[in-house]
Structure formats: C-alpha cells, structure tokens
Amino acid sequence: MGVNRNVVKRRRRGAAVAACAVLLLSACGNGDTEPDGPTTTTPPRPAPVGNERGQIEAREDVTSFHPDASQVGARAERVTYLSTSGVDGSGVEVVATIFIPKDAAPEGGWPIVTIGHGTTGVTDECAPSDSADLLGS
C-alpha cells in the first residue's frame, strides 16, 4: 500500500502554516512570559458615540522620519484618537501618523487620503506609527 501524496502535502502545508503562525505571533514580542509587575484590570472604556468618534485626544509633531518620507513636502504628526474595538465593541485609543502639506490649503481644504496597513504584529513596538519609515509603508 503506497503513501497517499495528497495526505503528505496536506500535512506539510499544515506544518508550514503552524510554523508561520508561531513566527507571526512571536515576531515582535520580547519573549517575556511573566508580567513585569502587578497587573491591574481597568474597566472597558465606553465606545465613542456621535462627534466623539475620531476625536483627537493627543497629538505630537514627528521629526524623526526616514529621509524619503520627509521629502514629500509635508509635516508629520502622530495623533491618538477614539475609536470602537472590533473585538468587543468597547472604546479604544488608536494611534495614527498623519501628513499635512506645508503649503496653504486650497479653498475647501485639503483632500484626505487614508491608508490602512496590514497586520504588523501584536505588541506596541510593532506599530508602524512608532517606526521612522512606517515599517516600509
């Protein structure tokens, strides 16, 4: 009785998928399995409603961008704003990098272009907004 090649291919593919999942989940972690100190649980924040959606809570100028990014003739800001979690519907703070042209805005203001990056990791240090080149975005 011979070995079924389809079964072997599926097992190899399954092993490859499992290996990739492990790499993705650990790619940006620091390897710590224990918390650094006592943990506290804060109650979930209510989801923003109405004009609260997208409300900027904090902003800071970004001056440490990769030279290629800074040549576009814009200033950059990192903003923290309110959104709704896609996991449990609670309120969540989101960080984004925005680029604002240095020239005077035309009548009616500048058009807005948004880019949503793909998943880059599961920890804060994996965030493109913390990278000088937006993790290549």
QUIKAJO-V378172 format. One record per residue. N is the residue number from 1. RES is the residue in one small letter. D_CENTER is the distance of its C-alpha to the mean C-alpha in whole Angstrom. Layout:
# QUIKAJO-V378172
n=[N	N]
res=[RES	RES]
d_center=[D_CENTER	D_CENTER]
This chain:
# QUIKAJO-V378172
n=[1	2	3	4	5	6	7	8	9	10	11	12	13	14	15	16	17	18	19	20	21	22	23	24	25	26	27	28	29	30	31	32	33	34	35	36	37	38	39	40	41	42	43	44	45	46	47	48	49	50	51	52	53	54	55	56	57	58	59	60	61	62	63	64	65	66	67	68	69	70	71	72	73	74	75	76	77	78	79	80	81	82	83	84	85	86	87	88	89	90	91	92	93	94	95	96	97	98	99	100	101	102	103	104	105	106	107	108	109	110	111	112	113	114	115	116	117	118	119	120	121	122	123	124	125	126	127	128	129	130	131	132	133	134	135	136	137]
res=[m	g	v	n	r	n	v	v	k	r	r	r	r	g	a	a	v	a	a	c	a	v	l	l	l	s	a	c	g	n	g	d	t	e	p	d	g	p	t	t	t	t	p	p	r	p	a	p	v	g	n	e	r	g	q	i	e	a	r	e	d	v	t	s	f	h	p	d	a	s	q	v	g	a	r	a	e	r	v	t	y	l	s	t	s	g	v	d	g	s	g	v	e	v	v	a	t	i	f	i	p	k	d	a	a	p	e	g	g	w	p	i	v	t	i	g	h	g	t	t	g	v	t	d	e	c	a	p	s	d	s	a	d	l	l	g	s]
d_center=[51	48	45	43	40	38	37	37	34	32	32	31	28	28	28	25	23	23	23	20	18	19	18	14	14	16	14	12	15	17	20	21	22	24	22	23	25	26	24	24	23	22	23	20	20	21	19	20	22	24	23	21	18	16	18	17	17	17	17	17	19	17	20	18	17	18	22	21	18	21	23	22	24	22	20	17	16	13	13	12	13	14	13	14	13	14	15	18	18	18	16	13	12	8	8	8	10	13	16	20	23	26	28	30	28	31	32	30	27	24	23	19	17	13	11	8	7	8	7	7	8	9	9	8	10	7	5	6	7	9	11	14	13	10	10	13	11]
